[in-house]
Amino acid sequence: MEDKAKIQAKEIRFRYMQDMPPAVDGVNMQIKKGEFVAVLGANGCGKSTLSKHFNAILLPESGTVTVEGMDTQQEEHLYDIRQKVGMVFQNPDNQIVATVVEEDVAFALENLGVPPTEIRTRIDEAMEMAGIFKHKHKAPHKLSGGQKQRVAIAGVIAMRPDCLILDEATAMLDPIGREKVMKTIRRLNKEFGITVVSITHYMEEAAQADRILVMNKGKVVLEGTPKEVFSQVDLLHSLRLDVPQATELAQQLRKAGLDMPEDCITEEECAQALAKLLA
């Protein structure tokens, strides 16, 4: 029996125009319930295109994508799939439609005809989970970028999805806003069991995931835990990708002759390794 909220892609290919090379080219992958998966890759590698297949915004040219066993190409499953898999995009201003925060969070529920008493319960729950409950009566345009993105996240989780797809959702935020949004995402994943797929350029964010997929030219070329992936610094650089700053520092120190571990991915791990050497 398939795990709830598992997304599975089998040999999927997709191109935007017939005379263009595939944006996604023969990808096989699966995401299990409760996982936090980060997808990395240089611009144009196909990671955002892949993510849009997970809730049927895009449909594969060949191959199949299933959500809890439901084929995204079967129209009768479309409503259920989009209930189970919610998406948050890069620009929060493009996702906010109301003039008051709580009204924006309620918008999709009202359009779906959810009873008013249940709407009240759901939006309060979603705003609390996203950490923006105290801003519920404010106008979104008066909020910071990070707060707006958390409003967008609350609007999605009010739908009670099993899986949350973040398509570079922190790309337009400053470091403080990114950290607050990531704190919200970690909480949704760890405390509430929501499956998370994060398309990101920020390696420190990817280091918080359970598993990382690296894409290049439409294909998944590397997969593993953050430690497994980020230990391959030279390969990642060849794919035009950075690594966490702690990983980069550890590698440079190894090249200078110090006995630093290859799997440092956090500042704490790097500091502990240095302290051990100094001792």
Secondary structure, 3 states (H helix, E strand, C coil): CCCCCCEEEEEEEECCCCCCCCCEEEEEEEECCCCEEEEECCCCCCHHHHHCCCCCCCCCCEEEEEECCEECCCHHHHHHHHHHEEEECCCHHHCCCCCCHHHHHHHHHHHCCCCHHHHHHHHHHHHHHHCCHHHCCCCHHHCCHHHHHHHHHHHHHCCCCCEEEEECCCCCCCHHHHHHHHHHHHHHHHHHCCEEEEECCCHHHHCCCCEEEEEECCEEEEEECHHHHHCCHHHHHHCCCCCCHHHHHHHHHHHCCCCCCCCCCCHHHHHHHHHHHHC
